[in-house]
Amino acid sequence: MKILSAEIIFALAAAIIFFSSCGGIKESSNNISPSNAAQNTLQTSLVQDDIGELGKIINLPFEPEEVVWQDNNLTADGVDQVSASNEKRFVAVVKFNSEDSNRIITQAEKYEPAKFSVIDAENWFPVELIAQSQLSGDETLKGNSYAADDFFLDPFNKGKFTRIANTNYFVVELTSF
């Protein structure tokens, strides 16, 4: 009888230790996640996809089918970080239909010839581009870059746009410095 109660006590103690250690692991992994979740939330909150709003920031030579951009000049609460220096950087991904894409390229080639370019895929890019970057094995997108003169609106006066190979997506990168 003493052996049986010792076995029961041992089994209960083992179960308590086992279940309490599982709870600790769960809490530990939750303590790691919030910083990553907060970073993802911050990045996601700065990502926008309104064509009308983008048209107020940069010139759109044709009506795009799809847009997405992240304003790196704003904090999560919408405050402009660089207004005092007026040095701004802006990146957008714009998708045009095939006909308009070809027109944009034809016009851009009048400024200067295309240059091969490699762009790091950002986590806020459209899913199609992220998938394409993963196929390359190095998380990059390849394409031809052109002068972005047709996209400039004040304060932006320098930059390039890159047509991603085998797509109608363009990555527009503009600066004011």
MARTOR-541860 format. One line per 10 residues: number of its first residue (from 1); their letters; for each residue x, y, z of N, C-alpha, C, CB. Coordinates in nm, 3 decimals. Glycine has a CB too. Layout:
N
NUM	A	X:Y:Z:X:Y:Z:X:Y:Z:X:Y:Z | ...;
//
This chain:
177
1	MKILSAEIIF	0.081:-0.118:0.000:0.000:0.000:0.000:0.087:0.126:0.000:-0.093:-0.001:0.119 | 0.198:0.123:0.080:0.288:0.237:0.083:0.352:0.258:-0.053:0.396:0.217:0.190 | 0.382:0.150:-0.123:0.442:0.159:-0.257:0.344:0.223:-0.354:0.485:0.020:-0.308 | 0.217:0.184:-0.348:0.114:0.237:-0.436:0.096:0.388:-0.413:-0.018:0.164:-0.415 | 0.090:0.434:-0.286:0.072:0.576:-0.262:0.198:0.654:-0.301:0.038:0.602:-0.114 | 0.316:0.597:-0.289:0.438:0.664:-0.334:0.435:0.680:-0.485:0.562:0.584:-0.290 | 0.385:0.578:-0.557:0.375:0.587:-0.703:0.275:0.695:-0.744:0.333:0.452:-0.762 | 0.165:0.706:-0.675:0.063:0.807:-0.706:0.120:0.947:-0.681:-0.064:0.784:-0.621 | 0.187:0.964:-0.568:0.248:1.095:-0.536:0.351:1.131:-0.642:0.313:1.093:-0.395 | 0.434:1.035:-0.681:0.535:1.059:-0.784:0.469:1.098:-0.916:0.623:0.934:-0.803;
11	ALAAAIIFFS	0.363:1.026:-0.955:0.293:1.054:-1.080:0.231:1.193:-1.077:0.185:0.948:-1.107 | 0.170:1.231:-0.965:0.112:1.365:-0.952:0.219:1.473:-0.959:0.034:1.376:-0.820 | 0.330:1.451:-0.891:0.438:1.550:-0.893:0.494:1.565:-1.034:0.550:1.508:-0.795 | 0.512:1.454:-1.105:0.563:1.458:-1.241:0.466:1.533:-1.333:0.587:1.316:-1.293 | 0.336:1.508:-1.315:0.235:1.575:-1.397:0.235:1.725:-1.370:0.096:1.517:-1.369 | 0.247:1.765:-1.244:0.249:1.907:-1.209:0.372:1.974:-1.269:0.249:1.925:-1.056 | 0.486:1.910:-1.257:0.609:1.966:-1.313:0.598:1.976:-1.465:0.731:1.881:-1.274 | 0.547:1.872:-1.527:0.533:1.870:-1.673:0.442:1.984:-1.720:0.477:1.735:-1.720 | 0.324:1.996:-1.662:0.229:2.097:-1.706:0.275:2.238:-1.673:0.094:2.071:-1.643 | 0.344:2.256:-1.561:0.392:2.390:-1.529:0.506:2.429:-1.622:0.438:2.398:-1.383;
21	SCGGIKESSN	0.587:2.334:-1.664:0.695:2.367:-1.757:0.640:2.399:-1.895:0.794:2.252:-1.767 | 0.532:2.336:-1.937:0.469:2.369:-2.066:0.417:2.511:-2.064:0.355:2.270:-2.098 | 0.357:2.551:-1.954:0.306:2.687:-1.942:0.419:2.788:-1.950:0.231:2.705:-1.811 | 0.533:2.755:-1.891:0.648:2.846:-1.895:0.699:2.864:-2.036:0.758:2.794:-1.806 | 0.701:2.758:-2.114:0.747:2.768:-2.252:0.654:2.858:-2.332:0.757:2.630:-2.317 | 0.526:2.841:-2.309:0.429:2.922:-2.383:0.447:3.069:-2.349:0.286:2.877:-2.351 | 0.466:3.101:-2.222:0.486:3.239:-2.182:0.615:3.293:-2.242:0.489:3.252:-2.030 | 0.718:3.213:-2.241:0.846:3.256:-2.294:0.835:3.291:-2.441:0.952:3.149:-2.274 | 0.770:3.207:-2.520:0.759:3.237:-2.662:0.671:3.358:-2.685:0.704:3.117:-2.738 | 0.573:3.381:-2.597:0.491:3.500:-2.609:0.569:3.626:-2.577:0.370:3.490:-2.519;
31	NISPSNAAQN	0.667:3.616:-2.489:0.748:3.732:-2.457:0.837:3.773:-2.572:0.832:3.705:-2.335 | 0.871:3.682:-2.658:0.954:3.712:-2.774:0.871:3.775:-2.885:1.024:3.585:-2.826 | 0.751:3.730:-2.904:0.668:3.772:-3.015:0.627:3.919:-3.016:0.549:3.691:-3.017 | 0.592:3.981:-2.905:0.540:4.116:-2.913:0.631:4.216:-2.984:0.512:4.165:-2.778 | 0.762:4.207:-2.964:0.848:4.302:-3.032:0.840:4.284:-3.183:0.993:4.287:-2.985 | 0.839:4.160:-3.229:0.823:4.134:-3.371:0.686:4.178:-3.419:0.846:3.986:-3.402 | 0.584:4.150:-3.340:0.448:4.189:-3.377:0.437:4.341:-3.382:0.345:4.131:-3.278 | 0.498:4.409:-3.287:0.493:4.555:-3.286:0.563:4.612:-3.408:0.557:4.611:-3.158 | 0.677:4.554:-3.445:0.748:4.601:-3.564:0.665:4.578:-3.688:0.883:4.529:-3.578 | 0.603:4.461:-3.701:0.518:4.434:-3.817:0.397:4.526:-3.819:0.472:4.288:-3.816;
41	TLQTSLVQDD	0.338:4.554:-3.704:0.225:4.645:-3.698:0.267:4.785:-3.739:0.165:4.648:-3.557 | 0.383:4.830:-3.693:0.432:4.962:-3.730:0.452:4.971:-3.880:0.563:4.992:-3.657 | 0.517:4.870:-3.939:0.540:4.872:-4.083:0.409:4.866:-4.160:0.630:4.756:-4.124 | 0.317:4.781:-4.116:0.190:4.767:-4.184:0.109:4.895:-4.175:0.111:4.650:-4.125 | 0.116:4.965:-4.061:0.037:5.087:-4.044:0.084:5.196:-4.138:0.044:5.135:-3.901 | 0.208:5.194:-4.183:0.259:5.294:-4.273:0.240:5.258:-4.420:0.405:5.317:-4.246 | 0.190:5.139:-4.447:0.168:5.094:-4.584:0.028:5.137:-4.628:0.184:4.939:-4.596 | 0.022:5.195:-4.747:-0.106:5.244:-4.799:-0.127:5.194:-4.941:-0.111:5.398:-4.795 | -0.254:5.197:-4.985:-0.284:5.148:-5.120:-0.391:5.230:-5.192:-0.329:5.003:-5.113 | -0.409:5.356:-5.151:-0.508:5.443:-5.211:-0.449:5.515:-5.332:-0.560:5.545:-5.107;
51	IGELGKIINL	-0.502:5.489:-5.450:-0.450:5.548:-5.574:-0.462:5.700:-5.571:-0.525:5.492:-5.697 | -0.574:5.752:-5.523:-0.594:5.896:-5.515:-0.492:5.964:-5.426:-0.732:5.927:-5.465 | -0.463:5.904:-5.311:-0.364:5.961:-5.219:-0.225:5.957:-5.281:-0.364:5.885:-5.086 | -0.192:5.848:-5.349:-0.061:5.839:-5.414:-0.047:5.947:-5.520:-0.040:5.699:-5.476 | -0.155:5.976:-5.592:-0.153:6.080:-5.694:-0.127:6.219:-5.640:-0.282:6.081:-5.767 | -0.144:6.238:-5.509:-0.111:6.366:-5.444:0.036:6.374:-5.406:-0.198:6.385:-5.321 | 0.102:6.259:-5.399:0.241:6.253:-5.355:0.337:6.250:-5.474:0.265:6.131:-5.266 | 0.302:6.168:-5.574:0.384:6.157:-5.695:0.294:6.171:-5.817:0.463:6.021:-5.700 | 0.353:6.205:-5.930:0.277:6.213:-6.054:0.256:6.072:-6.108:0.351:6.302:-6.159 | 0.134:6.041:-6.144:0.103:5.912:-6.207:0.071:5.938:-6.352:-0.016:5.838:-6.134;
61	PFEPEEVVWQ	0.162:5.900:-6.445:0.142:5.931:-6.586:0.018:5.866:-6.646:0.264:5.889:-6.665 | -0.025:5.755:-6.590:-0.146:5.683:-6.632:-0.216:5.631:-6.508:-0.113:5.567:-6.732 | -0.342:5.594:-6.523:-0.418:5.538:-6.412:-0.366:5.397:-6.382:-0.571:5.535:-6.444 | -0.312:5.374:-6.262:-0.260:5.241:-6.229:-0.373:5.143:-6.196:-0.164:5.250:-6.112 | -0.342:5.015:-6.210:-0.435:4.910:-6.169:-0.425:4.883:-6.019:-0.407:4.781:-6.247 | -0.305:4.902:-5.967:-0.277:4.868:-5.827:-0.161:4.953:-5.778:-0.246:4.716:-5.809 | -0.168:4.998:-5.653:-0.056:5.071:-5.593:-0.040:5.026:-5.448:-0.079:5.225:-5.600 | 0.080:5.036:-5.399:0.109:5.017:-5.258:0.237:5.094:-5.231:0.123:4.862:-5.220 | 0.238:5.164:-5.116:0.358:5.238:-5.081:0.371:5.247:-4.931:0.357:5.376:-5.144 | 0.492:5.278:-4.891:0.520:5.298:-4.750:0.594:5.430:-4.739:0.604:5.180:-4.690;
71	DNNLTADGVD	0.539:5.520:-4.663:0.601:5.651:-4.645:0.702:5.641:-4.533:0.495:5.761:-4.615 | 0.829:5.631:-4.568:0.937:5.617:-4.469:0.964:5.747:-4.395:1.063:5.569:-4.536 | 0.900:5.856:-4.437:0.922:5.985:-4.373:0.829:6.008:-4.255:0.904:6.096:-4.474 | 0.731:5.919:-4.234:0.633:5.936:-4.128:0.657:5.837:-4.015:0.493:5.921:-4.183 | 0.627:5.880:-3.894:0.628:5.788:-3.781:0.493:5.719:-3.777:0.658:5.863:-3.646 | 0.477:5.623:-3.687:0.353:5.546:-3.680:0.232:5.634:-3.650:0.364:5.439:-3.574 | 0.253:5.748:-3.583:0.139:5.836:-3.553:0.119:5.943:-3.659:0.159:5.902:-3.417 | 0.189:5.930:-3.774:0.166:6.020:-3.887:0.247:6.148:-3.883:0.023:6.056:-3.892 | 0.344:6.160:-3.792:0.425:6.280:-3.782:0.539:6.272:-3.883:0.480:6.298:-3.638 | 0.559:6.381:-3.957:0.665:6.388:-4.057:0.800:6.402:-3.985:0.642:6.507:-4.155;
81	QVSASNEKRF	0.889:6.304:-4.005:1.019:6.302:-3.938:1.119:6.399:-3.997:1.076:6.164:-3.942 | 1.105:6.432:-4.124:1.211:6.507:-4.192:1.164:6.642:-4.245:1.264:6.426:-4.306 | 1.057:6.696:-4.192:1.004:6.821:-4.246:1.104:6.936:-4.231:0.875:6.856:-4.176 | 1.183:6.937:-4.126:1.278:7.045:-4.105:1.387:7.046:-4.211:1.340:7.035:-3.967 | 1.437:6.930:-4.248:1.546:6.924:-4.346:1.495:6.917:-4.489:1.633:6.804:-4.318 | 1.369:6.882:-4.506:1.305:6.867:-4.638:1.374:6.762:-4.724:1.305:7.000:-4.711 | 1.449:6.670:-4.662:1.508:6.559:-4.734:1.414:6.440:-4.719:1.651:6.525:-4.682 | 1.350:6.406:-4.827:1.251:6.300:-4.823:1.287:6.189:-4.920:1.112:6.355:-4.854 | 1.247:6.068:-4.880:1.265:5.950:-4.964:1.131:5.881:-4.970:1.378:5.855:-4.910 | 1.095:5.835:-5.089:0.963:5.774:-5.107:0.976:5.653:-5.199:0.862:5.876:-5.165;
91	VAVVKFNSED	0.909:5.544:-5.162:0.910:5.422:-5.243:0.766:5.375:-5.261:0.998:5.309:-5.177 | 0.732:5.343:-5.385:0.599:5.291:-5.416:0.611:5.178:-5.517:0.505:5.403:-5.470 | 0.517:5.087:-5.512:0.505:4.983:-5.613:0.375:5.012:-5.688:0.506:4.837:-5.550 | 0.387:5.026:-5.819:0.273:5.063:-5.902:0.259:4.961:-6.014:0.289:5.208:-5.959 | 0.136:4.917:-6.038:0.111:4.823:-6.147:0.021:4.893:-6.250:0.045:4.690:-6.094 | 0.067:4.895:-6.375:-0.009:4.950:-6.485:-0.052:4.836:-6.577:0.073:5.057:-6.563 | -0.148:4.862:-6.665:-0.182:4.761:-6.765:-0.068:4.755:-6.867:-0.318:4.794:-6.836 | -0.067:4.654:-6.950:0.044:4.630:-7.045:0.067:4.747:-7.138:0.018:4.505:-7.127 | -0.040:4.802:-7.192:-0.027:4.913:-7.288:0.036:5.035:-7.221:-0.165:4.949:-7.346 | -0.014:5.073:-7.105:0.042:5.189:-7.034:0.185:5.162:-6.988:-0.046:5.225:-6.914;
101	SNRIITQAEK	0.214:5.040:-6.948:0.351:5.005:-6.909:0.448:5.030:-7.024:0.359:4.857:-6.865 | 0.410:4.988:-7.143:0.497:5.008:-7.259:0.511:5.157:-7.293:0.441:4.933:-7.381 | 0.404:5.234:-7.276:0.412:5.379:-7.300:0.506:5.447:-7.202:0.272:5.442:-7.291 | 0.501:5.407:-7.077:0.589:5.465:-6.976:0.735:5.437:-7.009:0.554:5.409:-6.836 | 0.762:5.315:-7.050:0.900:5.277:-7.086:0.947:5.356:-7.207:0.909:5.125:-7.115 | 0.864:5.368:-7.309:0.900:5.443:-7.429:0.935:5.586:-7.395:0.786:5.439:-7.531 | 0.854:5.649:-7.311:0.880:5.788:-7.270:1.009:5.797:-7.188:0.760:5.843:-7.189 | 1.029:5.705:-7.095:1.146:5.709:-7.007:1.276:5.690:-7.085:1.135:5.603:-6.899 | 1.271:5.609:-7.191:1.392:5.585:-7.270:1.437:5.710:-7.344:1.368:5.473:-7.370 | 1.349:5.810:-7.355:1.387:5.938:-7.418:1.482:6.016:-7.326:1.261:6.024:-7.450;
111	YEPAKFSVID	1.473:5.994:-7.195:1.559:6.064:-7.100:1.697:5.998:-7.092:1.495:6.066:-6.961 | 1.697:5.866:-7.082:1.822:5.790:-7.078:1.790:5.642:-7.096:1.900:5.814:-6.944 | 1.887:5.564:-7.147:1.861:5.421:-7.170:1.844:5.343:-7.039:1.974:5.360:-7.251 | 1.782:5.230:-7.051:1.758:5.142:-6.936:1.888:5.087:-6.881:1.665:5.028:-6.974 | 1.888:5.062:-6.749:2.002:5.000:-6.683:1.950:4.882:-6.604:2.077:5.102:-6.590 | 2.022:4.771:-6.609:1.984:4.654:-6.529:1.992:4.692:-6.382:2.076:4.531:-6.560 | 1.894:4.647:-6.305:1.887:4.683:-6.165:1.839:4.565:-6.081:1.796:4.804:-6.145 | 1.885:4.561:-5.957:1.842:4.460:-5.861:1.788:4.534:-5.739:1.961:4.362:-5.821 | 1.669:4.494:-5.694:1.603:4.560:-5.581:1.574:4.455:-5.474:1.471:4.631:-5.626 | 1.599:4.491:-5.349:1.561:4.403:-5.238:1.410:4.408:-5.221:1.634:4.444:-5.105;
121	AENWFPVELI	1.349:4.293:-5.212:1.203:4.286:-5.192:1.171:4.323:-5.048:1.148:4.144:-5.227 | 1.079:4.415:-5.031:1.034:4.456:-4.898:0.915:4.369:-4.857:0.995:4.606:-4.896 | 0.893:4.354:-4.728:0.784:4.268:-4.680:0.646:4.327:-4.709:0.798:4.245:-4.531 | 0.637:4.453:-4.747:0.509:4.515:-4.780:0.479:4.516:-4.930:0.507:4.657:-4.727 | 0.570:4.466:-5.011:0.546:4.458:-5.156:0.430:4.362:-5.183:0.675:4.411:-5.230 | 0.368:4.373:-5.301:0.261:4.279:-5.336:0.311:4.134:-5.331:0.207:4.311:-5.477 | 0.220:4.045:-5.297:0.252:3.903:-5.280:0.321:3.846:-5.404:0.125:3.824:-5.249 | 0.276:3.885:-5.520:0.335:3.836:-5.645:0.484:3.868:-5.653:0.261:3.895:-5.767 | 0.522:3.988:-5.612:0.663:4.027:-5.617:0.744:3.957:-5.508:0.676:4.178:-5.602 | 0.687:3.939:-5.392:0.757:3.867:-5.286:0.783:3.723:-5.330:0.675:3.869:-5.153;
131	AQSQLSGDET	0.683:3.661:-5.391:0.700:3.524:-5.441:0.808:3.518:-5.548:0.567:3.470:-5.497 | 0.809:3.615:-5.636:0.911:3.618:-5.741:1.050:3.635:-5.681:0.883:3.733:-5.841 | 1.062:3.715:-5.577:1.193:3.734:-5.513:1.240:3.607:-5.444:1.186:3.849:-5.411 | 1.147:3.530:-5.391:1.183:3.405:-5.326:1.228:3.301:-5.427:1.067:3.352:-5.244 | 1.173:3.306:-5.547:1.216:3.214:-5.653:1.359:3.241:-5.694:1.124:3.225:-5.774 | 1.401:3.367:-5.685:1.538:3.401:-5.724:1.640:3.344:-5.626:1.554:3.553:-5.734 | 1.594:3.312:-5.506:1.683:3.253:-5.406:1.760:3.354:-5.325:1.779:3.163:-5.473 | 1.757:3.481:-5.364:1.832:3.582:-5.288:1.743:3.698:-5.241:1.946:3.636:-5.372 | 1.610:3.678:-5.245:1.513:3.777:-5.197:1.523:3.910:-5.271:1.534:3.800:-5.049 | 1.564:3.905:-5.399:1.573:4.027:-5.477:1.484:4.019:-5.600:1.719:4.054:-5.519;
141	LKGNSYAADD	1.458:4.135:-5.656:1.381:4.147:-5.781:1.472:4.210:-5.885:1.251:4.233:-5.761 | 1.464:4.158:-6.004:1.548:4.208:-6.112:1.462:4.276:-6.217:1.632:4.094:-6.175 | 1.520:4.376:-6.282:1.448:4.447:-6.386:1.535:4.554:-6.447:1.320:4.508:-6.330 | 1.471:4.641:-6.523:1.540:4.754:-6.586:1.496:4.883:-6.520:1.513:4.758:-6.739 | 1.594:4.968:-6.490:1.566:5.097:-6.426:1.574:5.210:-6.528:1.664:5.123:-6.311 | 1.493:5.312:-6.501:1.482:5.428:-6.590:1.476:5.554:-6.504:1.356:5.417:-6.681 | 1.503:5.668:-6.567:1.488:5.797:-6.500:1.341:5.818:-6.465:1.542:5.914:-6.588 | 1.315:5.867:-6.347:1.177:5.879:-6.298:1.117:6.018:-6.322:1.173:5.847:-6.151 | 1.167:6.092:-6.419:1.122:6.229:-6.442:0.970:6.243:-6.451:1.184:6.282:-6.568 | 0.903:6.147:-6.512:0.758:6.156:-6.531:0.679:6.131:-6.403:0.715:6.057:-6.636;
151	FFLDPFNKGK	0.746:6.092:-6.295:0.679:6.067:-6.167:0.698:6.181:-6.067:0.731:5.938:-6.107 | 0.784:6.279:-6.099:0.817:6.384:-6.003:0.699:6.477:-5.974:0.933:6.465:-6.054 | 0.678:6.501:-5.846:0.595:6.609:-5.793:0.675:6.668:-5.679:0.451:6.559:-5.747 | 0.660:6.796:-5.656:0.732:6.862:-5.549:0.704:6.793:-5.416:0.692:7.009:-5.543 | 0.801:6.758:-5.337:0.940:6.802:-5.334:1.036:6.707:-5.405:0.982:6.819:-5.192 | 0.986:6.602:-5.468:1.074:6.502:-5.527:1.130:6.549:-5.661:0.999:6.368:-5.545 | 1.262:6.538:-5.676:1.326:6.583:-5.799:1.436:6.490:-5.848:1.383:6.720:-5.779 | 1.455:6.379:-5.781:1.554:6.279:-5.823:1.493:6.141:-5.800:1.689:6.295:-5.744 | 1.541:6.046:-5.878:1.496:5.910:-5.854:1.498:5.824:-5.979:1.358:5.912:-5.798 | 1.449:5.704:-5.959:1.443:5.608:-6.068:1.319:5.522:-6.049:1.571:5.519:-6.074;
161	FTRIANTNYF	1.280:5.456:-6.154:1.178:5.353:-6.140:1.227:5.230:-6.212:1.039:5.400:-6.196 | 1.190:5.116:-6.159:1.236:4.988:-6.212:1.116:4.904:-6.250:1.325:4.914:-6.110 | 1.116:4.862:-6.376:1.012:4.767:-6.418:1.063:4.628:-6.384:0.978:4.780:-6.572 | 0.989:4.559:-6.300:1.029:4.425:-6.257:1.010:4.329:-6.374:0.947:4.379:-6.132 | 1.112:4.249:-6.400:1.113:4.157:-6.513:0.988:4.070:-6.517:1.238:4.069:-6.509 | 0.933:4.055:-6.636:0.817:3.968:-6.662:0.690:4.010:-6.589:0.851:3.828:-6.625 | 0.679:4.138:-6.553:0.558:4.188:-6.486:0.526:4.327:-6.539:0.577:4.191:-6.331 | 0.414:4.380:-6.496:0.378:4.520:-6.521:0.389:4.600:-6.392:0.236:4.530:-6.579 | 0.469:4.550:-6.297:0.494:4.621:-6.172:0.617:4.710:-6.188:0.513:4.521:-6.056 | 0.606:4.829:-6.129:0.717:4.923:-6.126:0.745:4.961:-5.982:0.686:5.048:-6.211;
171	VVELTSF	0.871:4.962:-5.945:0.910:5.011:-5.813:0.965:5.152:-5.836:1.018:4.916:-5.743 | 0.896:5.251:-5.781:0.930:5.391:-5.799:1.001:5.436:-5.672:0.803:5.479:-5.828 | 1.124:5.486:-5.690:1.205:5.534:-5.577:1.241:5.679:-5.604:1.335:5.447:-5.558 | 1.191:5.769:-5.519:1.213:5.913:-5.539:1.275:5.974:-5.414:1.080:5.984:-5.572 | 1.354:6.080:-5.436:1.412:6.154:-5.325:1.401:6.304:-5.353:1.559:6.113:-5.302 | 1.417:6.381:-5.248:1.419:6.526:-5.262:1.560:6.581:-5.243:1.323:6.591:-5.161 | 1.659:6.494:-5.238:1.798:6.536:-5.215:1.892:6.473:-5.314:1.842:6.502:-5.074;
//
